[in-house]
Structure formats: structure tokens, C-alpha cells
Amino acid sequence: MAESSITVRSGELVAWRLFDIAYAIDLTRAELCWFPYADEGRRTRLSTAPPKALAFGVPPLELPLDPVSLLLDGEPVTGRVSVRLYDFGVAAFAVRVAVEEVAWNTFAARFNALDRALGPSAPDAFWLEMRARLCAAIVPALDRPSSDASLQEDYLLGTVRSLSEPLEASVLSERVDLAALLSGETRKLSDAARRDLLAHSHSYYADDLVLLTWDRAFIYEPRGDSDVADVIEVANAQLVEFRYYDALLDDELPRMYARVQAARGAGSLLAARRFAHLARGLHMLVAEATELTEKVDNALQVTEDVYLARVYSAALGLFRVPALSASVDRKLAIIRDTYAALYEEASSWRSEWLEIAIVLLIVLEVVLTLLRY
């Protein structure tokens, strides 16, 4: 491959880190909280897709942060930093490094260097400090803020907007090693590995290309559209939130079973009340989880833009979001069934005690009648 003859005239490297920071975020209040600290935030909309074709359910709020200085392969660069807040509790931090007039090999090397500097193998201190500063600034806007920063997702995106020569996507794939770019490997890959890495390939025009993998993506977009990058970020945000609810319900189910056993073992006049109290708690958990998961499901509404819908669906499938969503639904169904069973059992206990009370009253009346005679 004649990679040395290809020059990236304009492009961008992006490192994302996404956290669950709260049960929910009041975006309007978050914008008001942030205003004293930086320029006013802005609500996100897709740049090219018509509003009727593809739009955010609740537009996320993008806030600017201070730029950072990085050293990528010995080259000092400046990264533009921002965070996008989603109303269902996710904060997506992004560090963007502009790339101009570099050889393809240099572009690939900087992509890997960004991974080493800010990727999953790098220390988390950089991201955790930004998370802490953000949460401290917008804490009034956070509903039940989370102190646990362990639930996070990272992703890398490489975008090329123009090359030293105009190339169609099929030609670009022949001229440069895109599989190596997506894998981060310097050794030659097997044919099977290359096929797997390039399997999720999408194009609309002859001169654009999107390649998706689990932790990296490459976009070749001469028109400079950012819609594909936006939908990839939304898919990652949904992954974070469904992971949170899957873990939450994993922890809740054993506790639920223990509380049910304790209530059943009581065997007292208070058992019915305990069943009813436990059923109300489970009902509230199901209601809250269902409300938030519906918000996550509807974070991005796709109707008419077939190409973006295809990329979005591919990203969701690759990140296993539908599988996590189904897992959450199954666990919620178990809790719903338990709630219904507890409610029926509480009603049964009340009926039994009511029948006993009636029998005792009848016996008492009979006894009193006999005593009169």
C-alpha cells in the first residue's frame, strides 16, 4: 500500500470518555449553573439531517471546557475539550485534536498515541478530575448524583475531511491499511482479523466511508458533516446507561429475594403489612427504571434518514445495547412478577385474618348468647 504518498490535509482525532453521573440531569438548570464558569452551552442538533428525519428526543447540552496540552508521539498538540450532558444522567467528555497536513502514517501514529494518552490503558486521573469539576459546578442540576466513577466507557474516533488527492472510499481502502488503524496494531494482521475489523463498513456517497469497531471508528467525510459522530456518541451514552441499570438490577434481585424470604418467615399479624410495604418499594423501583430506560431508548429518534439509521443501528448492535436492554427488561419483568405475587399474598393474608376475625366474632356472639341463658 502506498500510504506514504497519502497526506491528510484536514482531519480530527477524538477521545471520548462517558460517565454515569446522576439518576437524571436538569439540562436547563445545568446550563444556568455552568454559565458563571464558561461560555454559555448549546443544545445539540444534527447538522445535516432534517429535523423530521432524525432528531434527539431531548437535545443534549454541550458545554465547553478548558483546552488541554498533550504530547502525541513527541509532538505537542492542543486538545479542544467539551462535555455533552444527556438528560438521563450521562456525561460524554470529548478531547478533539485537529490534524492538518500530515502523512497517513503520522495520522495513524497519532491516533495510537492518543489511545495511549487518554485511552483505557492510560491513568484515569485526567478524566476523573474533569468529572469532579463538572459535577461540582452543576450539582444543583443533578438528581441523585452518583459518586461511583467506575462505570464508564471510552471510545476513539478518527476523522478525515480532505486528502492530498480526492479518493473514493473503495480506492482509499486499497491505498491505506484501515484495519491496522482500527486495531492499533503495528504487526501484520491475519486475513480473518482484517475481515472482522472491516465488517461494519457503511457508505452513502462514493467518497464517504464509516468503519465501526467496538472501541474505535474511522470516518472519511469530505463534506465535514458531524452527524455520524453524533450518533456514535449517543449509542455509547445508551450503552453506559443500560450497563448502569443492568448492574443496578443485578444487585437488587438478591436483596429482593432476601427481603421476600424475611417477610414470609415473619408469620405474624404484621406479615400482610410487610408484604404490602415491600410490594410498594418494588413498584417504585420498576416505575423509575422503566421511565429512565424509555428516555434512554428514545434518546435519538430515527425516521427518514436511512443511512444514519443504518449507522446508528449498527453501532447499537456492535456495542450490544439491544442485548443489555433485553437483559434489563427481563429483570424488570421478574421484579414486576414478584411485586404482583407479593400484592396477592398481602391480600390473601388480609382475607385470612378477616375470615378469622369474623369466625371469632360469631363464636363470641354464640358464647354470649348461651351465657344469657
Secondary structure, 3 states (H helix, E strand, C coil): CCHHHCEEEEEEEEEEEEEECEEEECHHHHHHHHCCCCCCCEECCCCCCCCCCEEECCCCEEEECCCEEEEECCEEEEEEEEEEECCCCEEEEEEEEEEEEEEHHHHHHHHHHHHHHHCCCCCCHHHHHHHHHHHHHCHHHEEEECCCCCCEEEEEEEEEEEECCCCCHHHHHHHCCHHHHHHCCCCCCCHHHHHHHCCCEECCCCCCEEEECCCEEEEECCCCCCHHHHHHHHHHHHHHHHHHHHHHHHHHHHHHHHHHHHHHHHCCCCHHHHHHHHHHHHHHHHHHHHHHHHHHHCCEEECCCHHHHHHHHHHHHHCCHHHHHHHHHHHHHHHHHHHHHHHHHHHHHHHHHHHHHHHHHHHHHHHHHHHHC
